[in-house]
Structure formats: C-alpha cells, structure tokens
Amino acid sequence: MKAATIGYKPVGLALGAVSGMAAGIAFKQAWKLIGHEDDAPDATDEDRTWQEVLLAAALQGAIFAVVKAAVDRAGAATTRRLTGTWPG
C-alpha cells in the first residue's frame, strides 16, 4: 500500500464527517426552499404524503452524494498536489 494512501485514510475519515455535516446543513436549507417549512418529513410521519416523504428522501440522498463526491475528490486532489501521489 502506498504511503499516500495510508496517510490519507485518517484525513478521508475526517473529511467524511465534515462532508456529512455540510450535507445535512445544505439539505435543511434546500428543504426550507422546496417544502416551505423547517422540518423535512420522516418516513413514519403519519401526517405526510408519500410524495412528500419520497421527495425529501431523494433530495437528501442526492445532496449527500454530491457533497461527499466533491469533498472526496478535493481531498484526493489536494493529497496529489502535496505528495505527488493520488491516494486511491
């Protein structure tokens, strides 16, 4: 295993935690714009429609995936810039 890959593991874990928090904040803001309310529906919210629940889940999944990919890619590119080796 390359040294850059080994060294990147703890950095990648930290970036993953940060990206999760950032994605959560982004989702809450997006839901406020789309749903016109503060709280997104949970799957077990009896008062919410299927459409609301599934839309919230799809939006949340998309935001988390995009933020995670962007943070992972930026971390790998920065590692290459600093070490000269891609950490993958």
N, C-alpha and C positions, 0 to 999 in steps of 0.2 A: 504494500500500500504506500502511496506517495506521502511524503511529509506534509504537503499542502492539503491533502485530503484529510489526514489525521488532525492537523491543526484547525481545519475548517469545521470539524464536527461540533465543537462547543459553540463556535460562532454561529453556525447554522441553527443550532437549538435556540440560542438567544434570539436570533433574527425571527425564528418561527413564533416565539412567544410575542415578540413585538408586533409582528405582522398580524397575529390573531387579535390583539388588542386594537390595532389600527383598523382592521376589517370590521370589528364589532362597532366601532365608532362610526365608520362610514355607512354601515348598514342602518344604524339607528337614524342617521341624518337622511339617508335615502328614503327610509320608510316614512319619515315625517313629511317628506315632499310628496310621496306617492299615496300614502294612506291617510294623510291629513290628520294624523294622531301620533301620540308619543310612543305607544307600545305596539309592537308587531304581534300578530296573533300567534298563539301556540297551537299545536296540532290538537290539543284537548280542550281548547276554548269552545264551550258549547254555543256561545252566542255568535260565533264567527262562521261565515260560509266556507264551503270547500274552496271556492275561488280565492278568497282572502288568504286562507291558510297556505294553499299551494303557491300562490303568487309570492307570499312572504318567504317561503322556503326556497323557491327558485332564485329570488333576488339575493337572499342571504348566501346561498351556495355560489352564485356567480361572483359576488363581491369577494368572498373569501378566496376563491380560486384565483381571481385576477391579482389580488393583493399579495397572496402567497407566491405566485409565479414572479411577480415584479420584484419582490424582496429577495427571493432566492436567486434570481438572475443577477440583480445588482450586487448581492454578496459574492457570487461566483466571479463576476467581472472585476470587482474590487480586489479579490484574492489574486486573480491573474495579474492585475496591474501591480500589486505589491510583491508577489513572489515569482511571477513569470510562468506559473503553472495553473492550469484550470483544475479546480478541486473535485471535479466529477469523476 
